[in-house]
Amino acid sequence: MSDTACGQDEDLPERAQREAHRVRASMRDGLSDFIADLERWVNTDSRADALDLLEELAADIAASLEAIGFEAELVPVAGKGPYVHAALTGTGQARVALLCHHDTVFDRGTAAERPFSIDSDRALGPGVADMKGGLALAAHVGRHMTDAPWAFGRLELVSASDEESRPRALRTIDRLKGFDAVLCFECGRVDGSIVSARKGGRWFRVRAKGRAAHAGVAPDEGRNAASAICHEALRLEKLDDARAGMTLQVTGLAGGIGLNTVPEKAELTADLRASTAEDLEWAMQCVRMFPDYDDISLELEDLGGPPPFERTPSVTSLAETAIELGRELGHSFDHVSTGGVSDGSWTAWHGLPTLDGLGPVGGLDHTADEYIELATVPERAGVIAGLLVAIELGLLDLVVANG
């Protein structure tokens, strides 16, 4: 991007700062519109298996984005709710994705039991932080950026319907090929920090198959699969903290067919996290190194999971610019690594410069007390607007790699 994008000769960082201040002020003035969209979306249940509700919600999101000025499309996904892709076309050159999701972890009926509410300066309700607050923020940043079309070439809001339940890349990721940057709207950390790195995750199941026998009459004729799988659980737990930042948690154990029968089958499930792809693959090799159990076979089912989102120079450049813009707005925060995963992990893995945790400051995701801090919405909007200008004007050292 060039510094002639807005046809002026003033200092480039000042342009980004000024746009950050403008959008923050506009968002403050329009906060009630943000809240109205957020309330409707929170009050529509959207667990990934509630296809009828996901279709209803996606249609509402698309219509709301069209009203703001986006050109919206509902993208069908087999067996899932539709994705939303909505674009603003500007007169600049930068292509930036605003990455969101509109599914939640909550069962049908949750919104009726505890609908959207505001307590002091906190908005509460199912999915308000993860991540309908971020989705509403992305939408309304776009709304206010329509007054600065020179600051982007294409601004594309993407909202997936299956982020919470999908162990693979978002299904429309190929549409983002060659984009200059991806800004992901998972909520900001409780202290306001944004996310510049995430551990990779791998979920897996180990199955043991032995031989059944009567536990009282002929126990020695059996081969106890439950005992073997318990030994495996203890073996695998040694991977927890085996390398810096690595975690492994056994998340399920099952086996047995009766109180008086040597169990023929048993299984465990586990959650593995690591900071680098190298560490993740090393740990999975360790998982596969099954010891010998007498006449008991062990089988690994790799259930997949997102790759590590590593802090590259491009990511650091995005993060440091966001922090500088926040400081300009009196909204101080840092950038951190986290063990949680998001679709930002996938875009980073595909070589797209990605910054995450840009949604409103919030917390207690996936619980009945989930919240966002409404006072942070205008500040976050200003930071994002400033980032868009910085990307357009070539202020950042962004390298798009082949993923």
C-alpha positions in Angstrom: 0.0 0.0 0.0 1.2 3.5 -0.7 1.2 6.7 1.2 -0.8 8.4 -1.5 -3.8 6.3 -0.6 -5.7 9.2 0.8 -4.0 11.9 -1.4 -2.4 13.9 1.4 1.1 14.6 2.6 0.7 14.6 6.4 2.5 12.3 8.7 1.3 8.7 8.2 1.0 7.6 11.9 -1.0 10.8 12.5 -3.5 9.7 9.9 -4.0 6.4 11.7 -4.3 8.1 15.1 -6.9 10.6 13.7 -9.0 7.8 12.2 -8.8 5.9 15.5 -10.2 9.0 17.4 -12.9 9.6 14.8 -14.2 6.0 14.9 -14.1 5.9 18.7 -16.2 9.0 18.9 -18.6 7.7 16.2 -19.0 4.4 18.1 -19.7 6.2 21.3 -22.5 8.2 19.6 -23.9 5.0 18.0 -23.5 2.6 20.9 -27.2 2.1 21.2 -27.3 0.7 17.6 -24.4 -1.7 18.5 -26.4 -2.8 21.6 -29.6 -3.3 19.6 -27.8 -5.7 17.2 -26.0 -7.4 20.0 -29.2 -8.0 22.0 -31.0 -9.6 19.0 -28.1 -11.9 18.3 -27.5 -12.9 21.9 -31.2 -13.7 22.2 -31.1 -16.1 19.3 -29.7 -19.5 20.5 -27.0 -20.7 18.0 -25.4 -24.0 19.1 -23.7 -25.6 16.1 -26.4 -28.4 15.9 -29.4 -26.0 16.0 -29.5 -25.6 12.2 -32.9 -23.8 12.1 -31.8 -21.2 14.6 -28.4 -20.8 12.9 -30.2 -20.1 9.6 -32.4 -17.5 11.3 -29.5 -15.8 12.9 -27.3 -15.8 9.8 -30.2 -14.2 7.9 -30.5 -11.5 10.5 -26.8 -10.8 10.6 -26.7 -10.6 6.8 -29.7 -8.2 6.7 -28.1 -6.0 9.4 -24.8 -5.9 7.5 -26.6 -5.0 4.3 -28.4 -2.1 6.1 -25.0 -0.8 7.2 -23.6 -0.9 3.7 -22.0 -4.3 3.3 -22.7 -6.6 0.4 -23.6 -9.8 2.2 -23.8 -13.4 1.1 -25.0 -16.5 3.0 -22.7 -19.4 2.1 -24.3 -22.9 2.5 -22.2 -25.4 4.4 -23.3 -29.1 4.2 -24.7 -30.3 7.6 -24.1 -26.9 9.2 -25.6 -23.5 9.4 -24.6 -21.0 6.7 -21.5 -18.9 7.0 -21.8 -15.1 6.5 -19.5 -13.3 4.1 -20.0 -9.6 3.8 -17.8 -7.1 2.1 -17.2 -3.4 1.8 -15.4 -2.1 -1.2 -13.2 1.0 -0.8 -10.9 3.0 -3.0 -7.7 1.8 -1.4 -5.7 -1.3 -1.9 -5.6 -3.3 1.3 -7.6 -6.5 1.7 -8.4 -7.2 5.4 -10.7 -9.9 6.9 -12.7 -9.3 10.0 -13.0 -12.9 11.4 -15.9 -13.9 13.6 -18.2 -16.7 14.5 -21.9 -16.7 15.5 -22.3 -20.2 17.0 -22.1 -20.7 20.8 -21.8 -23.7 23.1 -25.2 -23.2 24.8 -28.2 -25.5 24.4 -31.5 -24.5 22.7 -33.6 -22.5 25.2 -30.7 -20.9 27.1 -31.4 -17.4 25.8 -35.0 -17.7 27.0 -33.8 -18.7 30.4 -31.2 -15.9 30.7 -31.6 -13.4 27.9 -29.4 -10.4 27.1 -29.1 -7.9 29.9 -27.0 -5.0 31.0 -25.8 -4.7 34.6 -24.1 -1.4 35.2 -21.6 -1.3 32.3 -21.6 -5.0 31.6 -23.5 -6.8 28.9 -24.4 -10.4 29.8 -26.0 -13.3 28.0 -25.1 -16.6 26.3 -22.4 -16.0 23.8 -22.0 -12.3 24.5 -18.2 -12.6 24.7 -17.7 -15.7 22.6 -18.3 -14.1 20.3 -21.4 -12.2 19.5 -19.9 -9.1 21.1 -17.0 -9.3 18.7 -19.2 -9.9 15.8 -21.3 -6.8 16.6 -18.1 -4.8 17.0 -16.7 -5.9 13.6 -20.0 -5.0 12.0 -20.1 -1.6 13.5 -16.5 -0.8 12.8 -17.4 -1.5 9.1 -20.4 0.8 9.5 -18.1 3.7 10.6 -15.4 2.9 8.1 -17.8 3.5 5.2 -17.0 7.2 5.8 -13.3 6.5 5.1 -13.4 4.3 1.9 -9.8 5.4 1.1 -8.6 3.3 4.1 -9.2 -0.1 2.4 -9.7 -1.9 -0.8 -11.8 -4.8 0.5 -13.0 -5.2 4.1 -14.6 -8.6 4.4 -16.5 -9.7 7.5 -16.5 -13.5 7.8 -18.7 -15.2 10.4 -18.6 -19.0 10.8 -21.4 -21.1 12.1 -19.3 -24.0 13.5 -16.2 -22.6 15.2 -17.0 -24.2 18.6 -17.3 -27.7 17.2 -14.9 -27.9 14.3 -11.4 -29.3 14.6 -10.3 -28.1 11.2 -10.0 -24.9 9.2 -13.0 -22.7 8.6 -14.6 -24.0 5.4 -14.3 -20.8 3.4 -10.7 -20.1 4.2 -9.7 -20.2 0.5 -11.7 -17.0 0.0 -9.1 -15.2 2.1 -6.1 -16.3 0.1 -3.8 -13.3 -0.5 -5.4 -11.0 2.0 -3.0 -8.6 3.7 -4.2 -9.3 7.2 -6.9 -11.0 9.4 -8.2 -9.3 12.5 -10.0 -11.9 14.7 -12.7 -10.7 17.1 -12.5 -13.2 20.0 -13.0 -11.2 23.2 -10.1 -9.3 24.7 -8.6 -10.8 27.8 -9.9 -9.6 31.2 -7.0 -7.1 31.5 -7.6 -5.8 28.0 -4.8 -7.7 26.4 -5.0 -8.8 22.7 -3.8 -12.2 21.5 -0.7 -12.6 19.4 -0.1 -16.3 19.9 -2.1 -19.4 20.7 -1.1 -23.0 21.5 -2.0 -25.6 19.0 -4.4 -28.3 20.1 -4.8 -32.0 19.3 -7.7 -34.1 20.5 -7.4 -37.9 20.4 -9.0 -41.1 21.6 -7.1 -44.3 22.5 -9.1 -47.6 22.3 -8.0 -50.8 24.1 -9.3 -54.2 23.1 -8.7 -57.3 25.3 -10.8 -60.4 26.0 -13.9 -60.8 28.2 -14.1 -63.4 30.9 -16.1 -64.1 34.0 -14.4 -62.0 36.7 -15.0 -64.5 39.5 -14.9 -67.9 37.7 -12.1 -67.5 35.2 -10.5 -64.1 35.6 -7.1 -65.3 34.2 -8.8 -66.2 30.9 -9.6 -62.5 30.4 -7.4 -59.6 29.2 -8.5 -56.5 31.0 -8.8 -53.5 28.6 -9.9 -51.1 31.4 -6.7 -51.8 33.3 -4.6 -51.2 30.2 -6.4 -47.9 29.4 -5.8 -46.7 33.0 -2.1 -47.4 32.6 -2.2 -45.5 29.4 -3.8 -42.5 31.1 -1.0 -42.5 33.7 1.6 -42.8 30.9 0.2 -40.0 28.8 -0.2 -37.6 31.8 3.6 -37.5 31.9 3.5 -35.4 28.7 1.9 -32.6 30.8 4.7 -29.9 31.1 7.1 -32.3 29.3 8.1 -29.2 27.2 7.7 -25.5 28.0 4.0 -24.6 27.8 2.8 -28.2 26.9 -0.3 -29.5 28.6 -2.1 -32.8 28.4 -5.3 -33.6 30.2 -7.1 -36.9 30.1 -10.7 -35.8 29.5 -12.5 -39.1 29.5 -12.3 -42.7 30.6 -14.8 -45.4 29.7 -14.9 -49.2 29.8 -16.6 -52.3 31.2 -19.8 -54.2 30.5 -20.8 -55.5 33.9 -19.8 -55.7 37.5 -18.7 -59.3 37.2 -17.0 -59.3 33.7 -13.4 -58.7 32.8 -13.8 -55.7 30.4 -13.0 -56.5 26.8 -13.0 -52.8 25.6 -12.1 -49.5 27.1 -11.1 -46.1 25.8 -9.8 -42.7 26.9 -9.9 -39.2 25.4 -7.3 -36.5 25.8 -6.6 -32.8 25.1 -3.0 -32.0 24.1 -1.8 -28.4 23.8 1.6 -27.1 22.7 3.1 -23.8 21.6 4.9 -24.9 18.5 4.1 -27.3 15.7 7.3 -29.2 16.4 6.3 -29.8 20.0 2.9 -30.9 19.1 4.2 -33.5 16.6 6.8 -34.7 19.1 4.1 -35.2 21.7 1.9 -37.1 19.3 4.8 -39.4 18.4 5.1 -40.1 22.2 1.4 -40.9 22.3 1.8 -43.5 19.6 4.6 -45.3 21.4 2.3 -47.9 23.1 3.9 -50.4 25.4 3.1 -54.0 25.1 0.1 -55.4 27.0 -0.4 -59.1 27.0 -3.0 -59.9 24.3 -4.4 -56.4 24.4 -4.3 -54.2 21.3 -4.3 -50.4 21.4 -5.5 -48.1 18.7 -5.1 -44.3 18.3 -7.8 -42.2 16.7 -6.5 -38.7 15.9 -9.5 -36.3 16.2 -7.5 -33.3 14.8 -7.4 -29.8 16.2 -6.1 -26.4 15.3 -2.4 -25.7 14.7 -0.3 -23.4 16.9 -0.7 -19.7 16.1 2.9 -18.6 16.4 4.1 -15.0 17.0 5.8 -14.1 13.7 7.3 -10.7 13.0 4.2 -9.8 11.0 2.0 -10.6 14.0 4.3 -8.7 16.3 4.0 -5.7 14.0 0.2 -5.8 14.1 0.2 -6.2 17.9 2.6 -3.4 18.6 0.7 -1.0 16.3 -2.5 -1.9 18.1 -0.9 -1.3 21.5 0.4 2.1 20.3 -3.1 3.1 19.0 -4.7 2.0 22.3 -2.2 4.1 24.2 -3.1 7.1 22.0 -6.8 6.5 23.0 -6.0 6.0 26.7 -6.8 2.3 26.4 -3.7 0.6 27.6 -3.2 -3.2 27.0 -0.6 -5.7 26.1 -0.4 -8.7 23.8 -0.3 -12.3 25.2 -0.2 -15.9 24.3 -3.1 -18.2 25.4 -3.9 -21.9 25.5 -7.3 -21.4 23.9 -7.7 -21.8 20.2 -9.7 -19.9 17.6 -10.1 -19.6 13.8 -7.3 -17.1 14.0 -5.1 -20.2 14.5 -6.1 -21.4 11.1 -5.6 -18.2 9.2 -2.2 -17.7 10.8 -1.3 -21.3 9.9 -2.3 -20.5 6.3 0.3 -17.7 6.2 -2.1 -14.8 6.7 -0.8 -12.1 9.2 -3.3 -12.5 12.0 -4.1 -10.6 15.2 -6.7 -12.0 17.7 -8.5 -11.0 20.9 -9.7 -7.7 19.3 -13.2 -8.0 20.5 -14.6 -6.1 23.5 -12.9 -6.8 26.8 -14.8 -9.6 28.6 -14.6 -13.0 30.2 -16.1 -16.1 31.8 -16.7 -17.5 28.3 -18.9 -20.6 28.2 -20.4 -20.0 31.6 -23.7 -18.5 32.8 -21.8 -15.3 33.9 -20.2 -14.5 30.5 -19.9 -10.8 30.0 -18.3 -7.9 28.0 -17.4 -4.4 29.2 -19.4 -2.0 27.1 -17.1 0.9 27.9 -14.4 -0.9 25.9 -16.4 -1.1 22.7 -15.6 2.4 21.4 -11.9 2.1 22.3 -11.6 -1.3 20.5 -13.4 0.2 17.5 -10.9 3.0 17.4 -7.9 0.7 17.6 -9.2 -1.5 14.8 -9.9 1.6 12.6 -6.4 2.8 13.2 -5.0 -0.6 12.3 -6.9 -0.6 9.0 -5.4 2.7 8.1 -1.9 1.5 9.1 -2.3 -1.6 6.9 -3.5 0.5 4.0 -0.7 3.0 4.2 2.0 0.4 4.4 3.1 1.2 8.0 3.4 -2.4 9.0 5.9 -5.1 8.0 3.3 -7.7 6.9 4.4 -10.8 5.0 1.8 -13.0 3.5 3.2 -16.6 3.3 1.9 -19.6 1.5 0.1 -21.8 4.1 
